[in-house]
Structure formats: C-alpha cells, structure tokens
Amino acid sequence: MKKLQRRFSRRGALPLTCYLLALVLWLAQGALHWGGDALARRAGALYEAGIPLSDWQLAGLTQTAATPETAVLEDSVTLTTTDGDPQMILEDVSGMTVRTLSYTVEFDGDAREMCLYYTTKVGEPYSQDRRVFPQALGGGRYLYTLPRTSIVALRLDPCSPDANKTVGLTFRPASITLNGADTLPAAWEYFVPSWYQAFCLVLYPALAAAALSWLRACVCALRRRGR
C-alpha cells in the first residue's frame, strides 16, 4: 500500500495513469465493437440492403407524376409533401443489424430539418430521445449513423416544410440504403475517435485526475488533524 502511495505521489503519475486507463478502455471498446460487427456479418445480420421507396409507408407524402426534368432520370421517384410533418416508415427491421442509413435526394423547396427516428422494442412509440440527424456528404447524399443497439423500426422525416408550402423530393436511385458498404467503418476506424470523442478523451481523464488529487489531499489533511 505504501509503495502504491509513493508511486502516485510522484509528479504527473496520477494524470498519466488516468490517461493510460482511458486509452485502454477506448481500445477495449473499439475491439468490442469490431468483434460485434464481425459476428453480425458472419451470422448474416449485418449486410447492405437497398429498400425500395415502395416498401416504405408514406405519411404526409404522395408520389407525383414524372416531370420532363425527372423523366430523364432513370430509377428515380419524386414525392411531394402534403402536410407539415412528412414521414417514411419502415415497420420491421428486427431481422438485421442496422448501423447506417443513406440516400440521395434532390429537394424542390426548402427542406429545413431532417431526422431519423428509431425504436428498440416492438410497439414502442417514436421519441425525440431516439433520433439521429444526418451528415451531408455532398451531391445530395445524406448519411445517418445509428447507435449500437437493437433497432426494430425506422421513421424517416425527410424534410419539415414551412406552413402552407410543399416540398418535392426526387430520390435517385429510388431506394434507401441500409448499411451501405462505403458507410460502414473499416477495421482500423473502430479505434479512431471522432473530434468530439478525442476531446472527451483529453478532458475527462484530466478531470478525473484533478478530482482524485483533490480527494487525496483531503484525506491527507484529515489524517494530519486526527494525529
């Protein structure tokens, strides 16, 4: 015990230990996620699937006839909003592991907010606590990355029109892709943090070291008073 106390009493030993522990935990989490996805692929649950728009339940949206501009686009579908809360619902994806959702769309109007809701239990209502927002990849392509949990159903809110206004959405291709091959991480990417995760890996070990240092100082002060 005294040897351990002497080791942590050295300058910088406590922060270094906290950072090393954070690094070990981060690498362990990356290995766990990589292993989980590898097992899901082997079991046939994690695979790329293009879901035609005809398989989605439409609410507040209607398919419109092709215009001269969209008629020349092969494998495209145009939808038009009919109210202020358009939704596209895929009722049951419980048979597969869903990590990402992506599609390419061109808007005729102001799309405003886009988001993807998901449920983790059968019959569970959609909630703002379970939604993700897209990353714009350019060229009208959008990518949603879902949390690593069991996904049962999906509800895509592709736009939020202004009151009394309509928005046209032309999807090309006329499908929405789950687990696109180019959207899933390579093996090494499981161990590379995002900018926010890197910030947390810098901040939280430092806060933990400061808190432990303060606690150690308080304990030492109480011991001196007790003598």
Secondary structure, 3 states (H helix, E strand, C coil): CHHHHHHHHCCCHHHHHHHHHHHHHHHHHHHHHHHHHHHHHHCCCCCCEEEEHHHCEEECEEECCCCHHHHCCCCCEEEEECCCCCEEEECCCCCCCCCEEEEEEEEECCCCCCEEEEECCCCCCCCCCCEECCEEEECCEEEEECCCCCCCEEEEECCCCCCCCCCEEEECCCEEEECCHHHCCCHHHHHCCCHHHHHHHHHHHHHHHHHHHHHHHHHHHHHHHHC
